[in-house]
Amino acid sequence: MLFRSGLKGFLAMEKNPNWKGGITLIQQKIRNSPEHLNWSKKVLRNYHWACYSCESKKNLIAHHILSFSEFPEYRFNEDIGQCLCRGCHAHLHAKSTYLGVD
């Protein structure tokens, strides 16, 4: 049997090349907050749990019509949310990146 106890902490915290000083990005904290989860549920319910673009009912997410980072005052306003399936959401963002819009 192989024991890895000697590796515990090998790439922990400061030793990890991805370490950023123990900070969690504010955006990540907001997206994991109960308020954001509540917003997401309201948006999905407003669209009757169907993708706005293709009407799929699988792999749905709530999309911010106004940029999450540019319009912080609207982050939890369900009127600016849109229900999209993951495929349509990826297509939307790929298209906007291609067009130079973000």
Protein Blocks (a to p, Z undefined) as FASTA:
>chain_A
ZZfklmgoklgcjlpmkbghhpacfklmmmmpmklmmmmmmmmmmnoopafklopaghia
cddfbafklmmmlmmmmklgccddfklmmmmmmmmmmnopZZ
